[in-house]
Amino acid sequence: MQYIDNVIFLILLIAGFGLFAKSLKELYRNIKLGREIDRTDRKAERWAIMTRVALGQSKMVKRPIAGILHIFVYVGFVIINIELLEIIIDGIFGTHRFLQSVLGDSFYAFFTGFLEILAALVVLAVVVFFIRRNFYGVKRLTMKELFGWPKQDANWILIIEFALMVAFFTMNGADFYADSTRFSSNFPISKHLFPFFGNFSLETLHIIEKSAWWFHFVGILFFMNYLYYSKHLHIILAFPNTWFANLEKKGEFNNLDTVTKEIKLMMDPNADPYAAPAEGEVGVPSKFGAEDIFDLNQHQLMSAYSCTECGRCTSVCPANITGKKLSPRLIMMKTRDRLEEVGKNLNKNGGKFVDDGKKLLNDYITKEELWACTTCNACVEACPVLIDPLSIIFEMRRFLVMEQSAAPQELNLMMTNVENNAAPWQYNQADRLNWAND
């Protein structure tokens, strides 16, 4: 029987990690659909930012209650899953509490006690988060854009985390009462959570312990493979997303090398427009700005997957606050939705994209949303994982202006005036100082 258990365990382990690897491969492929961008400069600064923001959660604690509770879940869940190493060894080799023989009774008692304290903090945090999300009425967590799957996804994650912690305590409590001599100094919380376990027979306790152990193991594999379909991908992607973040000053937009090249061609009558770009230069693109996800850069696509849907960006957006249609969070969610749709298209057609007649612009993100943005960078400043919704908005605006000449009338008038009069106002340059005549 033990041999069969080990084989089943190994099959589940290989299948779980195999499916997870397949999901990561698809994720990487989808991100690579974007334009390449080189952000490997200033490495020391990037490592410091990733350590402070992604690992240290520095931007989360700007809202102290939610930030501290999130740290409980983040630190607790990560460290508790160190025990997965012990579960894997026990599952493959048929041992029981393998780390106790390695760490010694005293240190193992301290280790398991520490894990239980963290698990209790995780339970506290997920319960508060569940109540806060569903009953307390925090505006950014109850907006219309979260109706349906986004809200269900957030709730399912909290329920899964709660269930895994309960299984963890149940497993430990059953072990304590099954062998209180061996575990007399272990499990300071679970032994008090289940005092009625003391009335059960040894065989019943073994069944409870083994059932909780299997539930915990299968639950971790399920959670790991659920990540790809969830906003909780930020558990993985927050680290590379912060490392590759834009380190330039906020509000400093990139100049298109292709525009510079075209201006040089216009000014040099002897230049060959068909010549291959020199080293360091960029060829003329098929379009200016972004109409679809293929026109965005790879970091912008990674950011779409990294979005936690926390709504901190939308809660500080002046356009959204004043009733405009724009929501920076929804910009990222729609970008991810389009990216996922393209990914499914690739899967269905053997890795080749077949035109589906849809674009990110208009089919997902409307012009009304794009032009409502004030480019104030409040959303960029608010994001706890350094996502930049404004960069996507700006690229899509760039497409509207440079490719479709579809800017609002006020902007078109201003640009016409700049072109004709070298000023945004509609009068001749010679009349510029008329106001001073009197």
N, C-alpha and C positions, 0 to 999 in steps of 0.2 A: 504493500500500500504506500509506504514511504517513497519507494522508487517511482511509483506512478505520480505521486504529488510533485516530485522533483522534475519529472519530464514535463508535466503540465505547466509548472512554474516556468521552466526554461522556454517552452513554446510561447507562452504569454509574454515573457520578457523580450524575446527576439521579435515577436510580432509588434509589440508596443513600440519598441525603439525603432523598428523598421518603418512603421507607419509615420512615426515622428520625423525620421530622416527624410522620408518622401515629401512630407509637408514642408520641411525646411528647404528642400531642393526646389519645390514649386515657388516658395516664397522668394528665394534668391533669383529664380528665373524671372518672376514678375517684376521685381525691383530693377533688374538689368534691362527691362524694356525701356527705361528712361534714358535720357542723354547722359553720357559720361560727364563727370565733373571731378576735378582734381582738388581734393581738400586734405592733402597729406602734409601741408606745411605746418609750422609752429607746433611740432609734435608734443613738446613738453607742456605747452599751454593746453593742448587738447586732452592729454592724459589728466592734467589737473582738473579741468572742467568736468570730465567724465567721472572722476573720483568724487568730486564735490557734489555734482548735481544728480548723477544716476545712482552712485553707490551711497553717497552721504545724504541724499534726499533734501538738499539744502533749500530748494524752492518749494517743497511740499509744506514745510513748517511755517511759511508765511501766513498760512491759515492754521493756527496752532492745533486746534482740536482735531480736525480732519487729518492734519499732517502727522501728529503723534500717533493717532490710531492707525494710519497707514504704515508707519514705521513698525508698529507692533506686528501687523500682518506680514509685511515685507521681511523683516528680520526673523520673526518667528517661523514663518512658513519655510524660508530658505534653510535655516539652521536645523529645523526639525527634520527636513528631508535628508539631512546627513544620515539619519537612521536608515534611509533607503539602502545605503551600503550594507548595513547589517542584515536587512531583509533579503537582499540579493544573495549574500553569502549563505544565510540560513536556508533560503529557498533552493539554491543549487546543490548544496552539500548536505542538507538535512540536519544542520546543527540548530541549536536554540540559544539565542542571546550570545552570539559568537563574540561580540566585542567585550563582554564581561571577562572572558578568558584572556583577552589581549590587554585590556586596560586595568584589570584587577578589580576586586569587589568595591573598594572604597571610591576609586575614581569613577567607576561605572555608576555607582550610586549617585555621585555628584552630577555626572553627565546626564543621567535619566531624569534626575530632579530638576536640573536646569531646563531640559527639554519640556518638562511638564509645565513649568512656570511660563515658558514662552507659549506653549499651546493654550494655556488659560488666557493669556493676553490676546492671542489670535481669536479665540472664541468671543471674548469681550468685544473686540473690535468689529468682528463681522456681524455680531448681533446689533451693535449700535449702528453700523453702516446700513444694515437691512431696514431697521426702524427709520433711520434718517432718510433713506431713499424712498420708502414706500408710505410712511405715515407722517413724517415731520413736515414735509412740504417745502424743502429747499428749492427755490425757484429754478436754478440751473439744472436740477436733477429731475424736474417734473415738466420740462418744456415739451412741446408737441413733437419735436424732432426725435425724442427718445421713446415715443410710443411704439409698441410692437416689439420687434426683436431686440433693439438696444437695451430696453428695460429688462426684458426677459433674460438676456445674456448676463447683465450685471447681477440680477437676482440668482441665477443658476450658479454663478461663480461663488457667491457668498454661501449658498446652500451646500455646494460641493466642499468648500473649505471647512464649513461647520461639521459636515458629516465625517470628513477625514479626521478632524480633531477628536470627535466623539469616538470614532473607531480606535484611535490612538490611546485614549484614556481607557476604553473598554478592554483592549488588549493588555494594557499594563495592569489594570485592576484585577483581571482574571488571573494573570501570572502571579500577582502578589498573594492572592488567596489560595492559589494552587500549590505554592511553595513559599510560604511565609518565612521559612528559615533561610532559604537562599536569598530572598529579596527583602529581608527585614528592614534594610535601610533605604530601599528604593521606592520610587513612585509616591512622593509625599502628597500628591493631590488625588490621584486615581484611587488610592486605597481608601480614601474617605468619601469618594463619590459613590462607591458601590459597596456599602457595608453589608447589604443583603447577599453579596456573593459568598459571604462566610457560611451561609446556610446550604450552599449547593455542594453536590458531590464532586469528587476530583474529576470524574469523567465529564460531568456537565461543564465544569470550569475549562477543561481542555477544549471542549467543543466551542465554548464562547470565545476563548482566546484565539483558537485557530480561525474561526469565522471572522472575527474582527481583524486578524492579521491578513487574511486573504482579501477582505473588503478594502483594507487600507492599501494594500499593494495594487490591486486592480483599479482602485480609485485614483491612485497616483498616475498610473498609465493612462487612464481615461482623461484625467485633467491635462496631462501633458499633450495628448493628441487633440484635445478640445481647444487648446490655445490658438491654433491656426485659424479657427473659425470665430474667434472671440476678440474683443477689444483688449483682452489681457495679454496679447502679444507683446505689450510694452514691457512685460517681465523680462523678455529676451532683448527686444530691440531698443529699449531705452539707453542701453550702453553704447552700441554703435551710433545711434541717432545723436547722442550728445557729443560723441567723439568727432563726428563729421559735421557738426553744426557750423553755421556761418559765423566766423569770428570778426567780420567787418562791423563797422559801426551801424547801429540800427538806422534805417532810413537811407543808407547808402546803396543805391541800386547799381547793378552791373551794367557796364557799357558793352554793347554788342560788338564784338570784333568784326563781325560780318558787315555791320553798318560802316564801321571805320574803313574797311577794305573797299566798299562800294564808293565811299566818298573819295578815297585815293584814286580809284579808277576814273571817277568823274573829273578829277583835277589833273590827271596825267593822260594826255591824249595818246601817248605812245605805249601805255600799259596794255597788256594782253588780258582781256577779261576771262579767257579760257585757260590761262596758265594754272598749273597746279599750285596750291598754296605752299609758300615757303615754310621752313621749319619754324614751329611756334605759331604759325598763322592758322586760321580756321576757314574752311571753305564756306561758300555761300549756302545757307540752309534752304531746305524746301519751303520753309515758311518762317516768319518772324513771330515770336511769342508762342503761346501754347493754345492749341485747339482741343487736343486730346492728351491722354496720359503719355503717349509716345513723345510728346514735345516737352514734357517736364523732365527735370533732371532726376538722377537716381536717388539723391538724398530726399527730394520732395516726395517721391514714391515711398521711400522708407518711412518718412514722417507720417504718411497716411496710414501705414500699418502700425506705427508707434502710438497713434493717438489713443489716449485713455478715455476719451469722451467725458472727461470730468466737468467740462463746461466753464472752466475758469476763464478761458479766452472770451467766450460769449458773454459772460457776466460782467466783463469790463469794457465790452465793445460799445462805443458811443452810438454807433448806428443802430445796433440791436436795442440798446436801452431806450432810444427815442422812437422805437416802433418800426424801424426799417426791416426789410426782409432778410438782411445779411446776418448770418451766424457763422463766425470763424470755425466753430466746432463742426458745423454742418458742411462747410467747405471741405474739411478733411475727411469726413464720413462719406461724402459723395465721391470724392477722389478715390477712396478705398473701394467703394461699391463699383465704380467703373473699372478699376484695376482688377477686381475680382471677376467681373464679367468678362474682361479680356482674357484673364487666366483660364476661365472655363471654356472660352472659345478656342484657345490654344490646345487645351486637353482634348476637346472634341474633334479637332482637326489635325491631330498628329503633330502638334507643335507649330503649326502654321496658322497665322491669323487670317481669318476670312472676314472681309468687311461686313459688318452687321448694320451699317447705315446709321450708327449712333456715334456721338462725340461727347466728350466731357462738357464742352460748351453747348449750352441750350438744352441738351437732353438731360443733363444732370445739374449743372450750375447755370443759372440764368444771368442775363445781362443786368437785370435789376439788382441782383445780389452784388455783382462785381462793382457797379458804379455807386453803390451805397457806401462803400469803404472810404474812410477818411485818411487812410494810410498813416494812422497815428502810432502804430506799433504796440498798442496796449495789449493786443492778443499775444504778440510775440513775447513781450515782457512777462505775461502772466503764466505762460505754459511751463509746467514743472519738468518737462523733458525736452525743452528747447525746440519745439516745433514752430515753424514759421508759415502760418496760413497766408500772410501778406504776400510772400514770394509767389505763391500760386495765383493769387488774385492779380498781382502785377503782371505776370506773364500772360495771363488770359486777357487782361486789358490791352497789353502790348499787341496781341494778335488782333483784337478788335480795331485798334487804331491803325496799325501798320499794314494789316492785310485786308481789312474790310472797310476801312474808313468809317467805322460805325460808332464813333464817339458821340456823346450827347451834343446837342446843338451848341450849347454854351462853350464846350471845349473846342469844337470845330471852329467856331467864330474866333476864339482866342488864338488858336494855332494859325488861322488865316492871317490875323492881324500881325502876329510875330513874323510870319513869312513875308508879308508885304511891307510892314511898317517898322519891323525890328522892335516892336513893343506890343504888349497884349491889348492896347487900346486902339480904337478905330479912328485914328487921325494921322495925318501926314507927319513924317519926321520933322519937317521944317516948322511945324506948328507946335513942337513939343514944349517950347518955353513961353508960349503965349500967355500962360497963366501968370507970368511974372511981369507982364507989361505994365500993369497998374500999380 
